[in-house]
Amino acid sequence: MFFLSALMALGGNGTDDARPSDGGASAFGCLYDFEAASVRTLANLHENTRTKVISQFRQKGSIEDGVVLLAGGNSSLYYYSDTEVDFRQESNFFYAFGYDGPDAVGMIDLKDGTPYLFIPDYDPNYEVWNGVRKTMEQIEQQYGLKARYVSQLGETIKEINPSVVYIAPPPTGANSAFDVTNETTADMPVLPGSRANTKSVSHLRKEKRTSKNAEEKRLEERVEERLERTRPRMPTGDVQSLLHEAGYVGKQDDSVLLTAFALARTAKLDTELEMIEIASQVSSKVHDALMRELVGWTHQQRKPFRRSKSVYEYTIASYFQEQCYKCGLRHQAYIPIVGTGANSAILHWTDSTAKVNAGRDLMLIDAGAMYNGYVTDITRTYPANGVFTPRQKDVYEAVLSAQEAAIALLKPGSAWTDISAASDRALVEGLLHAGMVQGGTADELLEARINRLFMPHGLGHSVGLDVHDPEPTPFKRPMVEGDVVTVEPGLYIIPLLLEPAFKNEAQAKYLNQPMLQDMIDNEFGGVRIEDVLVVTPITRRNSAGHKYLSTAYRTVDEIERAMRGHQ
């Protein structure tokens, strides 16, 4: 059992900045050799990211004697248990303060840029269970800010006496800075549709407790008492409640903060790029290793899978995570997507329960690790037996062509709409070449949106602290230096999309129905190729205007050579 949130609260390695000293390929070694970022490097990074945030507030005409107040992620438990949920810091909070512990609050004084970190007042018994936490002085030295307890927030705000406090609006989505189980006070204003309008789990527990007999009440009280001894004294979860408790009655503005952070996070700093590149390189090496190891099982060689008569999707997912963990990258950017056969056409398949058919299945593996809070997002697709069939190769080459057409246009000043259009055209040309569509030109197929029957998702997204980093204008702007994006075309055989199209006269005339039906019946699945790239200045040494951060084997020849053990 890993108490990761407790390690983070102690200022531990929650952002994955350590790795084993063995950089080789031994049983305990890392597949990629790199130098871990120093504490000073990380402190400097977040000092610079804070500067970008402050600049965005000032560009938006924010009041100079205001403060930015942001709550970090909360520690939480699984439903009605005392088992901790694996903690991950809220991304905007981490961007501004670099602190990876739960239940903290951060503040920036816009007048002089002074950062404050407010951490929970831990009960002494907390250290019995979780270890000695860092002192305030150690925290200040490590993170380069003023450290105080959450209970001191009120007096600190009174000292600064801001004319306005900039806060985030109450969260409404799954990626929340606040845990939905936290209490909200009835007199606190909340936005319509906010989760804050719902009753918290703890409130429901209290309501339910009133109907229980005396013995059940005593039992619950003993459980709550035990949890109280080992939990930190947590903030109430949202900054409006914190300000209310602190006695602040001044102006609050929730219209600026999220946009300011999104704009600041768009173009990455050099140190951010280094973090993303390490995450990408480790993940790429693991993708490469997985190609070699998987075919070893199908050929009954002495490989990691040799003790098992069968390989399942979860076997592959666990291998990927294990190899990343050996490099000190303990967290994944997202739940690995591992699909075999028909599951490779399910865009976000995370069940990973199916058995791999080594004789004919395509394997789609969409997985990437996290390093110091920064993530990557890489997808590779290849046959489980290491050799593409002619049909698999045609589909794969169509997707690869679509990716290369897009990447060729990726540079400063380019428009994402043009990049996507080039990819769409290459994809339909690949469909025509493969014989999957017929009876029309590329223009006619695009006009009929035939490409969307085979690729029902966008071409890519921003990457950074989140796998889908915030993009203020959803790429309705030119690309700029420092943009980090994925380019991830795909081609999938999805019955739910194709079967209605067979009955749609406007689309059916372009579809090779016998061929596509055969692919459906034989559970062909799908192909996706995804890489992470950064937009770079155009120079003599790099006229392309971009750089690959992910480098896993990509062409048919590279993959087949690797799976034959030649790379």
N, C-alpha and C positions, 0 to 999 in steps of 0.2 A: 504494500500500500504506500503510495507516494503522497506526502503532504506538501505538494508543490507550492500551494499558496502560502504555506507557512515558511518555506524556504525563501520565497520572494519577499515576504514581510520582513525577514531578517536581512534583507539586502543581499540575498544569495544570488545564485546563478540563474535566476528566472528568465533572463533574456538570452540564455544559451551562449555565453561568451567564453566558455572553456572547452577544451577538448583533450583527449588522451595525448600523451607525448609521443606515442608510437604512430608515426605517419605512414607506415607501410600497410600491407594488405594481410597482416596476420589476423588470427581469430579475433583479436581485440583492437585491431588497428583501424585507422581512418583511411578511406580510399582517396582522399584529397588532402594534400599537405598545405597548411596555411598558418599564418601567424595570428593568434587571437588578438582582438582589439584590446587596448589597455583601458584602464579606468579613466585616465586623463583624456584619451581620445574620445571616449563616450561622453564625458562631461563637456568637452569642447563642442562636440556635435550638437548636444541639446542646448547649449548656450547660443549656437548659431541658428538652430531652428526656432528658438524663442524670439530671436531678433527678427526672423522672417514673419512670425506671427504679429509682433508689435508693429512692424512696418505695414502689414495689411490693415490693422486696426486704424492706424494713422491715415493711410490712404483713403479709408472709408469715412474720414472726418470724425472719428470717434473723439470723445472728450478726453483731453490729455490728463486730467486728474481723476480718471476712472480707473477701475481695476478689472481684470479678467479673473473670474472665479470658475474653476472647473473641478468636478468630482471625478476621481478615478474609479476603476472597477471595484466592485464589492466582492468580498468572499461570500460564498453561498454553500448551501448543503443540498444534497439530493432529497427533494420532497420532504417526507416525514421521517428523515433519518438524521444521524449525526455524522454522516460521511461527506467529506468535503468534495466539492466540484473542482476539477482542475482549473486553476485561475489563469486568466489572461488579462493583461492590462488594457484598459480602454485606450484606443490608438491616439486620439488627440491629446489625451493626458500624457501619454508616454512621449509623444512628439515634443511637447513643451517642457517636460520635466525629467524625462529619462528614468523615472522611478518605477520599479516593477513590483512593488508591494501592494496588497489590497487595502481598501477602506481608507484611502488617503484623499486629501483635497489639495489642489494647487491654486496659487494666486499670483498674478503678475501685476505689479504697480506700473501702469502706463506712463506715469509721470517720469520715473527714472529707470524703469525696466527691472526693478528688483523682483526676483522670484521668491516665493514662499512655498514651503511644503509643510502641510499639516498631516501628521500621522496619528493613528489611533493611540489612545491611552491604554496600554495593555495592562491587564491584571498580572501581578507577579507569577501566579500559577500558570500563566500562558507559557512562560519560559521553561517550566518543568516539562511540558509536553513538546515544546517546539524548539528549545534552545535559546541561548542568550541573544537578544536582538542588539542591533547596533545602537550606539549612543547618538545623541543629537549632533555632537561634534563630528563623529565619524560620518554621519549622513551628510552634513554640510560640506565636509571635505570631499566626499565621493561625488556628490551631485552638483556642487557649486551653487548652493542656494541657502536661504535661511530656513532652518527647520524648527518647527514648533508642534505642539500637540493640537489635535482637533478642538479640544476644549478651549484653546487660546485664540480661536478664529475671531470670536466676537471682539475681544480687546484689541486684536491686531487691526480689524476693520475700523474700530473707533480711533486708533492711532493715526491711520492713514486718512480717514474721513473723506472717502471718495464721493464725488457728486453723482456717480452712476456705477453700478456693478453689471458688467457684461457676463451673461450666463448663457448656457445652452437651453433650448426649449426642451420640455419634457420629452423623453424618447418615446417613439411610437413603433419602432421596428425591432427586429431580433437583435441587431448589433447595438445593444444598449450600454450606456456607461453606468447604468444603475440596475441593480438586481430587482426584479419585479416582486420579490417577496418582502421587500422593505416596507415599513410603515409609511403612510402618507397622512398628514393631518387634515382633518375635515375642512379647516378654514383656509387651507393653502389653495391659491388659484391654480388650475390645471387647464391645459388645452383640450378641446373636444377630441375625443378619440384616443386620448393618451392612456397608456397603461396605468397612469396614476389615478385614473377614474375607477379602476377595478379594486376590489378588496384584496388586501395582501393575504398570503398564506397564513402568516402569523395571526392576523386578525380573524380569519376563519377558524383557526385553531381555538382562539379565545371564545368565539361564539359557540363552537361545538362543545367546549369544555363545560359550559354551563348546564348541559343536559346529561352529564355523566354522574355516576355515583361517587361517593366519597373516596372509595379505594382507587378508582381510576384517576380521580383528581390528584390524589397524593402521588401516584405513580408518575403522572405527567409532570407534576411539580418537581419531583426528584430528578427527572430527566432534564428539565429546563435548568434546574440549579446546577447540574453537572456541566451542561453546555455553557452556562454563564461563567463558570470558573475558568474555562479553557478558551473561550472566545475573546477576541479583542473587543474593547468598547467601540463599536462601529458607528460611523456617522449614519444619519437616518436615510441616506441614499440619494437625495436630490438637493441641489444647492438652494432651492427656494425654502425648503425646510430648514436647512442649515442657517440661512440668513434670518429666518424667522426666529429660530432658537437663539441666534446671536444678538437679537434685538435690533437688527438693521431695518429701518423703515424708509430708507431712501429709494431712489429710482433704480429699477432693474430693467435691463434691455436684453431680450433674447433674440433679436433680429439680426445680429451681426456675427456672433461667435462662430457658428458652423461654417459660414461662407468664408470668413477670414482664415480659418484653419485649412479649409479645402484648397483655397488659392495658395496658401503658403506651402502646402504639401505637394503641389503639382510638379514643379521642376525640382529634381533632387540635387542635393549638395554632393560634393565629391565623396565625402565619408559615407553618406547614405548609399551611394552607388557601390562603394566597396562592400558594404554589408549585404546588399542585394546580390552582388556578384559572388560572394562567398556562399551564400545560400544556394545560388544557381549552380555554382560549380560543384559543390558537394552533391546536390541533387542530380546533376548531370552524370557524375561519375557513378552514382548508385543506379541510375537508369541504365547506363552502359553495362555495369556489372550484372544487373538483373537479366539483360539479354543473354549474356554468356551462361549464367547459372540456370536459367530456365531451360535452355536447350540441352543442358547437361542432364536434367531430369528426363527429358523425352528420349535421350539416347542412352539412358541408364548408366551414365558415367558417375564417377565419385564426386557428387555435387551436394550442396546443402539439402536437397530434396530427396536424397537417395533412400532415406529410412522410411519414406512414405510411399505407399503404392499409388497414391493419387495426390494431385496438386489441386488446390482450390484457390479461388480468388483471394481469400483471406491469407493463404500462405504467401502469396506475392506481396500483398499489402504489408504483412508483418516483416518480410525481408527488407522492404524499402525503409520502413521505419527503424528497424534495427540498425541498418547501416548508417543512417543519418545520426542516430543516437550515439554510435561509436565515435563520431566526429564531434560530439558535444552539442549537436543540434537536437535538443530533446523534444522540441515541439514541431509539429507539422503546420504548414500554412492553412490547411483545411483537411478534412477527412479524405484520405486517398480514395480515388475513384478507380476501381479495378474491375473491368468488365470483360468477360469472355463470351464469344459467340454473340447471340442476340443481345446480351447485356451490354456489349460494346456500343450499341446504338442508343442506350439510355443515358442521357446527357449527364445526370448527376447520380449515377448508380453507386451507392455506398454500402449496400448490404454485404457485398463480397462473400456470398455463400455458395456460388455455383462451382461445380467441378470443371476443370479445364480439359477439353477434348484435344489432346495433343496432335491428333491426326489432321484436324482441319480448322481449328478455331483461330480467329484473330484475337489478340490480347490488346486491349486499350488500357493504358496505365497513365492516369492523370494524377501526379503527385509532386509535391514540393515541400521543402523544409523552411524553417524559420531560423534566422541568426540575428541575435541582438534586437529582436523585435521586428526585423525586416524579412520579407518573405519572397518566395518565387512561385512560379506556376508553369509546370512543364508537362506536356503530354507526348507520349510515344505510342505507336500502334504497330504490331508486327505479328506474324504467325507463330503460334506456340511451338511449332516444330522447326522453326528457323528458315523456312523456304517459302517464299510467296508463290501462290498459284497464279496463273495468268490473270484470272479475274481479280484477285486480291492486288496484284501488281498494278493493273489498270486503275483501280480505284485509288490506290495509294499515290500513284503518280499524278492523278488528277488533283488530289489534295495538296501534294507537294508543290505542284505548279501554281496552285492558287495562293499558297503561302509565299512562294518566291516572287510572284507578281506583286503582291502587296508590299513585301519587304523592300523591293527595288525602289519603291516610291517613298519610303520612310526616311525623312530628312527634315531639317529645320525649314519651316514655311509651308510644308506640304499639308494638304487638307485630308482629313480622315475619310471624307466622303469619296474622294478620288482613289484613295488607297483601297477602300472597301469595294468600289466599283471595279477596279482592276482585278481584285481577287474573285469577285462574282463572275466576271467574264471568263477568267481562266478556268473556273470550276465548271461552267457549262460547256466550255470547249473540251474539257476532260471527259465530261459525261457523254458528249457526242462521240469522242474518240473511243470510249469504252463500249459504245453501242447501247447504253442504258436509256438514252433519249434519241429521238430521230425526227425527221420530217420538218425541220425548221432550222433557221440560222441562230447564231448566238443571240442576236438582237431580239428575235422573236421569242426565244426561250426566256430571256430576261424580262421581256414585256409581259409574258404569261406567268412570271414569278415561279418558273419551274425550279430554279435554284433553291427556293425556300422549302420545297418538298424534301430536299436532301440535306439542307443546312439551315435548320430553324433557329439559329442563334446568331448573334453578332460576331464580328471578326476579332474583337479583342477588347481590352480594358486596361486601365492604369494599374500599376502594381507598386506597392511600397510597404507601409506598415500593415496594410490590409491587402488581401489578395485581390479585392476589387477596391482599389484606393479611390477616395472621393474625387470626382471629376465635376467641377462646378458647371461646365457647359456641355456635358456629354460629347466632347470632341467637336463641338461646333466652333472651333478655333483652329488656327494653324498650329502645327507641331512646333515645339520650342526645344532648345537644347536642355537636356536633363529630364525630358519626359521619359518615363519607363513604361513600356506597354507590352502586352502580349499580342502576338499574331497567331490566331488559332482557327484556321478554316477546318471544316469537317465535311464528311460525306457519309450519310447514314441511311440504312434501309429500315424505315420506321413504318410498320403497317398502318398505324393510326393516321399517318399523313398520306401514304400512297394509295391505300384502298379507296378512300373517298375520291381521290384524284382520278382513279380509274373510271369513275362514274361521272366525272366532270368533263363535258365535251371539250371545253376550252383548253383543258390541260391533257386529257387522255390522248389526244391526237399526237402529242409529242412523246409519249411514254412507250417504251418497249415493254409492254405488259407481260408477255411470256417470260422474258428474261428477269424482270423485276419480281414477278411472282415466284420464280424459281429461287431467287435470292432470299425472299421472305420465307419460303418453305424450308430452305436449308439453313436458316438462321445466320445469314451472312454477318449481320451486325453493322459496324461502322468503323470509320477511320477518322481520327483527329490528330493533327500535328500542331503542337503549341510550343512556341519559344518566347523568351523574354528578351527584349532589346531596349537599348537606350538610344535616344536621339543625340547625336554628337555634332560638334562643329565640322564643317566641311574644310578639310585641310589637304595639303599635298599628300600626306601620309594616309589620310582617310577621306577619300573623295565620296564615299558612299553616304555619309551623313548619319550613320547608325553603327551600332556595335552589338553583336550577340553577347548576352550575359549567360545564356544557357548554351551548352555545346554538346549535348548528347548526340549519339549517332543518329543520322536523319535520313540519308538516302537509302534506297533499296540495297545498293551494293555494300554500303557501310554496315547496315544491319545484318545482312546475310553473312558477311565476313566475320563480324563479331560473334554471331551465333554459331559459326563453324569453329570458333576459337582462334581466329587469325588476327584478332586485335586485342 
